[in-house]
Amino acid sequence: MPQAKATPTGAGLQTTLALFGMAIVGTVIGTALFGSPEKSERAFRLLHWWKRDPEPAPPAQGRAQRTKRQ
């Protein structure tokens, strides 16, 4: 049975895509750990999205705001 010849660009393309993916993940994790609070929160939400977990609940309101009558 004849075997297909491997193309030389296949390995280079796979390496490029793997490095690109690792760069994206590294950027998001770096932003989550060392970015401003706003960007860090967004990066952590993106990490939850990648894990397919439900989005974390927003911070709970203070008791004074919950019981305030209008």
N, C-alpha and C positions, 0 to 999 in steps of 0.2 A: 504494500500500500504506500503510495507516494505521500510524503509529508510536505506541508506548506512551508515555504521559506519565511523565516522571521524578517520583518522589515526593520531596517536600522533606525527608522524614526519612531517606532513603537516604544522602545525603551526610553528614548529621550523625552517623548511626550508624557509617558507615565511618570518619569522623574519630575518633570516640570509641574504636572498637576499635583503630585504629592507635596512638592515643596510649596506650591501656592496655597494648598489647603492648610499646611502646617503654619505658614505665615499668617493666614487669616485667623486661625485659632490662637496663635501666639499674640496677635494684636488685640483680640478681644479679651483674652485673659490678662494681658498687661494693662489694658484700659480698665478692666474691672478692679484690678489691685492697686494701680497707681494713678488713675485718672481723677479728674474732679468728681465731686460727689454726684453731680447730675449724670455725667457720662458713665461713671461707675455703676450707678443704678440701672442705666440702660443696658450696659454690657452684661450685668448679672441676669437681667430679664432675657436677654438673647441666649445666654447659656441655658436657662430653663427651657427655652423654646427648642434648642437643639436636643435636649434630653427628652423632649415630648412630655414634660411634666406640665400640669396646669400652672398658669401664671400665678405668682404669689399674690396674696391678698394685700390691698393697700394698708398702710399703717392705721391702726385703730384710732378713732377720734377720742379726745379727752372726755372725761365724764361730764364736765361742765357743758360741753357742746352737745352731748347726747341728750341731757336732761333739760336743756334750755327750752323754755316755753315761748311760743311766739304768739 
